[in-house]
Amino acid sequence: MIEGVVNGTELVIYLDNQLSVLSTSLSLNVEQKLRDISCREGGGWKNNMAGIRQWTIDCENAVAFNTKDGRSYSGLANQIAIDDLIHNYILNRQIVNIRLTKKGSANNEWRWLGKAFINNVSIDTSNEESATYSFSLSGKNNLRLSKLGPSS
């Protein structure tokens, strides 16, 4: 588990082992629904029981542009671009492997792992500004905390 105060720029998300490029905001949300199990013997107090859990990740204001030499990020190893997100994961309905960790994590450090669907991609721009994109992921199954091993 990441401990202490962490600079937000240190947290990165990998989609299928490729770094999500130049994001300015990253949010992991884990939620547990509650089921009402109140009964008349409860003395007028509401009682709950753990229900279904879910997790989502939101990544905002990622800059979508080419490298200095004009190549698209999607053409580079270990980078993923907006075209890949839309084509591979939304139009083709593929599941993406997620790894959320601290940038430059060494062996024996913790990371969050899971499988998810990319359920939203938006491209935003205004006049004379850089285009940015945002995307949202919804967990397909459990989110697990794991130690980073030597092969990761």
TAHU-V687685 format. One record per run of one state. SS is the DSSP state (helix for helix, strand for strand, loop for the rest). FROM is the first residue (numbers start at 1). TO is the last residue. Records with the same first field share a line. If there is no record, write none. Layout:
SS->FROM-TO, FROM-TO
This chain:
loop->1-7, 16-17, 21-24, 37-39, 43-47, 64-72, 76-78, 81-81, 92-95, 103-109, 125-131, 140-143, 148-152
helix->8-10, 40-42, 73-75, 82-91
strand->11-15, 18-20, 25-36, 48-63, 79-80, 96-102, 110-124, 132-139, 144-147
